[in-house]
Amino acid sequence: MEIKTKEYRVWRDEATIHYEGTMRLSGTEAYAPILEMMSGLLATKPETIVLDLTELEFLNSSGINLLAKFTIEVRKQTEVGLSVKGSKRIPWQSKSLPNLKKLYSAVELSIY
């Protein structure tokens, strides 16, 4: 499954969802197809879901809200783990991604 525009690309392989580009979608409804992809993966109950954000240059507040909501949904599924990968070279990630651990302490956060 893949969602692709000129600005960004989101795709899934196995239990990993990859994000790349610049995501400036307007509001929750615009992010709905991406949330649907994420929720679809969660419904399969893999051992661990990996969100690979290492190539996502920009994510607006609506997108960060999407990650927060998804983290809370994973928290409710105690048999599913969540791993989030970020990049130190992208400033927003070092600032925003640690907040996911505040929502769910079991999130495995790797920013490298």
Z-matrix of the N, CA and C atoms (Angstrom, degrees):
N
C 1 1.453
C 2 1.522 1 109.44
N 3 1.328 2 116.23 1 139.91
C 4 1.464 3 120.81 2 -177.29
C 5 1.527 4 110.14 3 -148.77
N 6 1.322 5 115.81 4 140.54
C 7 1.461 6 123.04 5 171.81
C 8 1.515 7 105.31 6 -121.23
N 9 1.335 8 116.50 7 121.21
C 10 1.465 9 119.73 8 -172.81
C 11 1.523 10 110.65 9 -137.32
N 12 1.337 11 115.47 10 133.84
C 13 1.463 12 122.00 11 172.26
C 14 1.528 13 106.79 12 -133.31
N 15 1.325 14 116.22 13 -176.16
C 16 1.473 15 119.11 14 176.77
C 17 1.524 16 111.33 15 -67.21
N 18 1.339 17 117.30 16 -28.29
C 19 1.461 18 121.76 17 -175.19
C 20 1.531 19 114.42 18 -90.16
N 21 1.319 20 116.69 19 -32.75
C 22 1.470 21 118.70 20 -174.46
C 23 1.519 22 111.43 21 -150.38
N 24 1.319 23 113.99 22 167.55
C 25 1.463 24 122.21 23 176.38
C 26 1.527 25 108.17 24 -144.33
N 27 1.328 26 116.14 25 133.22
C 28 1.461 27 122.43 26 176.18
C 29 1.519 28 105.94 27 -129.40
N 30 1.328 29 116.69 28 127.44
C 31 1.454 30 119.23 29 178.96
C 32 1.514 31 110.59 30 -145.26
N 33 1.311 32 113.56 31 160.58
C 34 1.459 33 120.55 32 -176.17
C 35 1.519 34 109.92 33 -121.99
N 36 1.316 35 115.49 34 135.55
C 37 1.458 36 120.79 35 167.97
C 38 1.521 37 107.38 36 -137.11
N 39 1.302 38 115.61 37 129.58
C 40 1.472 39 121.31 38 -175.37
C 41 1.527 40 109.63 39 52.24
N 42 1.323 41 117.70 40 -121.84
C 43 1.467 42 121.38 41 -178.01
C 44 1.523 43 112.10 42 -105.41
N 45 1.343 44 117.08 43 21.62
C 46 1.469 45 121.59 44 179.78
C 47 1.524 46 109.88 45 -116.83
N 48 1.335 47 115.16 46 135.44
C 49 1.459 48 120.40 47 171.93
C 50 1.523 49 106.22 48 -112.87
N 51 1.331 50 114.93 49 124.51
C 52 1.466 51 122.66 50 -178.14
C 53 1.527 52 109.16 51 -102.16
N 54 1.323 53 115.51 52 141.31
C 55 1.468 54 121.91 53 178.43
C 56 1.521 55 107.36 54 -127.67
N 57 1.330 56 116.77 55 136.20
C 58 1.466 57 118.65 56 174.25
C 59 1.525 58 109.91 57 -148.47
N 60 1.320 59 114.84 58 154.25
C 61 1.457 60 121.05 59 178.16
C 62 1.514 61 112.73 60 100.39
N 63 1.332 62 115.08 61 -145.77
C 64 1.457 63 123.25 62 -176.95
C 65 1.521 64 108.70 63 -127.71
N 66 1.328 65 115.90 64 119.01
C 67 1.470 66 120.25 65 -178.16
C 68 1.521 67 109.87 66 -110.91
N 69 1.344 68 114.40 67 106.27
C 70 1.470 69 121.68 68 179.24
C 71 1.517 70 109.46 69 -122.64
N 72 1.300 71 117.92 70 45.14
C 73 1.452 72 121.27 71 -177.02
C 74 1.515 73 110.32 72 -70.59
N 75 1.326 74 115.98 73 149.58
C 76 1.467 75 119.28 74 -175.24
C 77 1.519 76 111.13 75 -93.66
N 78 1.304 77 115.63 76 98.41
C 79 1.448 78 121.38 77 171.91
C 80 1.515 79 116.29 78 85.79
N 81 1.323 80 113.38 79 172.33
C 82 1.455 81 122.50 80 -175.46
C 83 1.521 82 112.24 81 -59.63
N 84 1.329 83 117.56 82 -41.56
C 85 1.466 84 120.66 83 -177.19
C 86 1.525 85 111.75 84 -62.95
N 87 1.309 86 117.40 85 -35.96
C 88 1.465 87 120.69 86 179.86
C 89 1.531 88 110.98 87 -66.79
N 90 1.329 89 116.58 88 -28.58
C 91 1.463 90 120.96 89 179.03
C 92 1.533 91 112.30 90 -86.83
N 93 1.324 92 118.17 91 -3.05
C 94 1.467 93 122.18 92 -175.00
C 95 1.536 94 113.60 93 -54.38
N 96 1.347 95 120.65 94 -44.10
C 97 1.471 96 118.68 95 179.34
C 98 1.529 97 112.91 96 -62.57
N 99 1.317 98 116.45 97 -33.16
C 100 1.469 99 120.40 98 179.24
C 101 1.526 100 109.22 99 -71.81
N 102 1.333 101 116.62 100 -43.13
C 103 1.464 102 120.49 101 176.93
C 104 1.530 103 110.20 102 -61.17
N 105 1.320 104 116.22 103 -38.03
C 106 1.465 105 120.65 104 178.52
C 107 1.534 106 110.50 105 -61.53
N 108 1.322 107 116.38 106 -41.97
C 109 1.467 108 120.28 107 177.59
C 110 1.533 109 110.17 108 -63.09
N 111 1.317 110 116.19 109 -44.44
C 112 1.458 111 121.28 110 -179.02
C 113 1.530 112 110.63 111 -64.91
N 114 1.328 113 116.98 112 -44.59
C 115 1.460 114 121.66 113 -179.69
C 116 1.526 115 111.22 114 -66.73
N 117 1.340 116 115.99 115 -34.94
C 118 1.458 117 120.36 116 177.00
C 119 1.520 118 111.20 117 -61.76
N 120 1.320 119 115.71 118 -40.51
C 121 1.465 120 119.91 119 177.19
C 122 1.528 121 110.26 120 -66.66
N 123 1.316 122 117.19 121 -43.95
C 124 1.467 123 121.44 122 179.47
C 125 1.530 124 110.39 123 -58.99
N 126 1.328 125 117.32 124 -37.57
C 127 1.466 126 121.90 125 -178.98
C 128 1.531 127 112.36 126 -63.51
N 129 1.336 128 116.71 127 -24.09
C 130 1.478 129 119.46 128 178.68
C 131 1.530 130 111.71 129 -79.95
N 132 1.320 131 116.22 130 -6.96
C 133 1.468 132 124.12 131 178.48
C 134 1.537 133 114.35 132 50.29
N 135 1.350 134 116.40 133 56.80
C 136 1.470 135 117.43 134 175.09
C 137 1.527 136 109.40 135 -69.59
N 138 1.308 137 116.56 136 165.07
C 139 1.464 138 119.65 137 179.85
C 140 1.522 139 110.56 138 -61.71
N 141 1.341 140 116.22 139 -44.21
C 142 1.468 141 121.95 140 178.69
C 143 1.523 142 109.29 141 -142.13
N 144 1.322 143 116.08 142 135.31
C 145 1.466 144 122.03 143 172.55
C 146 1.520 145 106.72 144 -98.89
N 147 1.330 146 116.35 145 132.91
C 148 1.461 147 121.72 146 178.01
C 149 1.527 148 108.34 147 -110.98
N 150 1.327 149 116.49 148 126.23
C 151 1.458 150 122.25 149 172.15
C 152 1.523 151 105.54 150 -105.34
N 153 1.327 152 116.22 151 109.82
C 154 1.470 153 121.57 152 -178.70
C 155 1.522 154 109.19 153 -98.32
N 156 1.324 155 115.53 154 102.37
C 157 1.467 156 122.60 155 -177.20
C 158 1.528 157 112.17 156 -102.74
N 159 1.324 158 117.29 157 9.44
C 160 1.469 159 120.85 158 -170.87
C 161 1.523 160 113.96 159 -61.62
N 162 1.334 161 117.70 160 -20.52
C 163 1.472 162 120.39 161 179.24
C 164 1.527 163 112.55 162 -110.05
N 165 1.335 164 116.99 163 12.44
C 166 1.464 165 120.91 164 179.93
C 167 1.527 166 109.09 165 -92.33
N 168 1.307 167 116.06 166 102.71
C 169 1.464 168 122.17 167 -174.16
C 170 1.532 169 112.96 168 -69.51
N 171 1.331 170 116.25 169 -35.32
C 172 1.470 171 119.23 170 -176.94
C 173 1.516 172 109.50 171 -148.18
N 174 1.327 173 116.03 172 140.30
C 175 1.462 174 122.97 173 174.68
C 176 1.521 175 107.28 174 -140.46
N 177 1.337 176 116.35 175 123.21
C 178 1.468 177 119.01 176 -178.40
C 179 1.530 178 111.33 177 -78.04
N 180 1.314 179 116.21 178 178.95
C 181 1.467 180 120.49 179 -174.65
C 182 1.528 181 111.90 180 -62.71
N 183 1.325 182 118.19 181 -33.88
C 184 1.472 183 120.03 182 177.46
C 185 1.524 184 110.40 183 -64.90
N 186 1.318 185 116.92 184 -36.27
C 187 1.459 186 121.12 185 177.99
C 188 1.520 187 111.83 186 -71.01
N 189 1.324 188 116.72 187 -38.85
C 190 1.471 189 120.37 188 177.00
C 191 1.528 190 109.15 189 -64.93
N 192 1.327 191 116.28 190 -37.64
C 193 1.459 192 121.30 191 175.92
C 194 1.534 193 110.37 192 -61.46
N 195 1.314 194 117.06 193 -39.08
C 196 1.466 195 122.24 194 176.71
C 197 1.532 196 110.48 195 -59.21
N 198 1.326 197 116.97 196 -46.78
C 199 1.467 198 120.73 197 178.48
C 200 1.532 199 110.95 198 -61.76
N 201 1.321 200 116.21 199 -39.94
C 202 1.469 201 120.74 200 179.94
C 203 1.525 202 110.41 201 -64.58
N 204 1.331 203 116.97 202 -46.74
C 205 1.461 204 120.68 203 179.63
C 206 1.523 205 110.77 204 -61.27
N 207 1.315 206 116.31 205 -41.91
C 208 1.463 207 119.90 206 -179.34
C 209 1.527 208 110.46 207 -65.92
N 210 1.315 209 116.89 208 -39.85
C 211 1.465 210 121.09 209 178.04
C 212 1.527 211 110.29 210 -59.14
N 213 1.314 212 116.68 211 -41.40
C 214 1.464 213 121.00 212 178.62
C 215 1.528 214 110.72 213 -65.88
N 216 1.333 215 116.95 214 -38.72
C 217 1.465 216 120.09 215 177.53
C 218 1.530 217 111.15 216 -64.06
N 219 1.328 218 116.73 217 -41.20
C 220 1.465 219 120.17 218 178.39
C 221 1.522 220 110.00 219 -64.85
N 222 1.315 221 116.69 220 -38.93
C 223 1.470 222 121.42 221 179.46
C 224 1.537 223 111.15 222 -56.09
N 225 1.326 224 116.78 223 -33.38
C 226 1.464 225 121.65 224 -179.93
C 227 1.531 226 111.82 225 -72.45
N 228 1.338 227 117.37 226 -21.47
C 229 1.471 228 122.70 227 -178.69
C 230 1.523 229 107.41 228 -100.41
N 231 1.307 230 117.42 229 84.10
C 232 1.463 231 121.28 230 -171.62
C 233 1.523 232 114.09 231 -60.54
N 234 1.329 233 118.09 232 -20.41
C 235 1.466 234 119.75 233 -179.57
C 236 1.533 235 113.22 234 -86.59
N 237 1.338 236 117.68 235 -1.91
C 238 1.466 237 121.99 236 -179.20
C 239 1.526 238 109.51 237 -113.40
N 240 1.345 239 116.56 238 128.01
C 241 1.457 240 121.02 239 176.49
C 242 1.520 241 110.97 240 -91.36
N 243 1.315 242 116.90 241 162.88
C 244 1.465 243 122.09 242 178.25
C 245 1.515 244 109.51 243 -131.96
N 246 1.331 245 115.47 244 125.69
C 247 1.453 246 122.52 245 176.68
C 248 1.524 247 108.08 246 -120.55
N 249 1.327 248 116.98 247 129.74
C 250 1.462 249 121.99 248 -179.32
C 251 1.526 250 108.29 249 -119.63
N 252 1.331 251 115.64 250 125.91
C 253 1.462 252 121.12 251 179.89
C 254 1.520 253 109.49 252 -111.07
N 255 1.333 254 114.74 253 129.48
C 256 1.451 255 120.55 254 179.04
C 257 1.513 256 110.92 255 -131.67
N 258 1.334 257 115.39 256 177.97
C 259 1.458 258 121.40 257 -177.90
C 260 1.523 259 110.81 258 -125.52
N 261 1.332 260 116.41 259 132.74
C 262 1.469 261 121.50 260 177.94
C 263 1.532 262 111.83 261 -65.89
N 264 1.324 263 116.96 262 -23.62
C 265 1.468 264 119.36 263 -177.88
C 266 1.531 265 112.81 264 -74.44
N 267 1.330 266 116.78 265 -9.85
C 268 1.466 267 121.29 266 179.32
C 269 1.530 268 107.81 267 -110.40
N 270 1.338 269 117.77 268 104.81
C 271 1.468 270 122.00 269 -170.30
C 272 1.527 271 116.04 270 -53.50
N 273 1.314 272 119.26 271 -42.08
C 274 1.470 273 119.81 272 -176.26
C 275 1.529 274 111.83 273 -60.93
N 276 1.331 275 117.14 274 -29.81
C 277 1.455 276 119.85 275 -176.00
C 278 1.524 277 112.11 276 -68.76
N 279 1.318 278 117.33 277 -43.13
C 280 1.469 279 120.57 278 179.03
C 281 1.524 280 111.55 279 -64.47
N 282 1.338 281 116.39 280 -28.82
C 283 1.462 282 120.29 281 -179.17
C 284 1.521 283 112.28 282 -84.36
N 285 1.320 284 117.33 283 -42.30
C 286 1.468 285 120.96 284 -171.05
C 287 1.521 286 115.43 285 -93.50
N 288 1.327 287 117.80 286 -37.08
C 289 1.462 288 119.16 287 -174.71
C 290 1.533 289 114.91 288 -63.87
N 291 1.347 290 119.43 289 -34.93
C 292 1.473 291 118.02 290 177.14
C 293 1.535 292 113.67 291 -58.95
N 294 1.331 293 117.19 292 -22.73
C 295 1.466 294 120.24 293 178.28
C 296 1.526 295 111.78 294 -64.52
N 297 1.335 296 117.76 295 -23.74
C 298 1.463 297 120.48 296 178.58
C 299 1.534 298 110.29 297 -65.14
N 300 1.334 299 116.76 298 -32.41
C 301 1.472 300 120.39 299 177.57
C 302 1.533 301 111.06 300 -68.35
N 303 1.326 302 116.51 301 -26.36
C 304 1.466 303 120.01 302 177.16
C 305 1.528 304 109.90 303 -70.77
N 306 1.333 305 116.29 304 -30.97
C 307 1.460 306 120.55 305 178.62
C 308 1.524 307 111.76 306 -78.90
N 309 1.352 308 115.23 307 -32.01
C 310 1.466 309 120.31 308 -176.83
C 311 1.526 310 107.55 309 -152.40
N 312 1.306 311 115.28 310 102.15
C 313 1.472 312 120.12 311 -172.90
C 314 1.522 313 113.46 312 -61.67
N 315 1.339 314 118.00 313 -21.93
C 316 1.460 315 120.63 314 -178.74
C 317 1.519 316 113.99 315 -79.69
N 318 1.344 317 117.64 316 -3.02
C 319 1.472 318 119.62 317 178.00
C 320 1.524 319 108.68 318 -61.42
N 321 1.319 320 115.48 319 130.71
C 322 1.460 321 121.07 320 175.51
C 323 1.526 322 106.65 321 -91.19
N 324 1.323 323 116.45 322 106.39
C 325 1.464 324 121.80 323 -175.24
C 326 1.527 325 110.16 324 -104.54
N 327 1.326 326 116.01 325 123.90
C 328 1.467 327 121.44 326 177.88
C 329 1.524 328 108.40 327 -124.61
N 330 1.321 329 116.14 328 111.21
C 331 1.472 330 120.57 329 176.15
C 332 1.514 331 106.03 330 -117.32
N 333 1.314 332 116.16 331 110.89
C 334 1.466 333 120.86 332 -175.55
C 335 1.503 334 112.13 333 -136.55
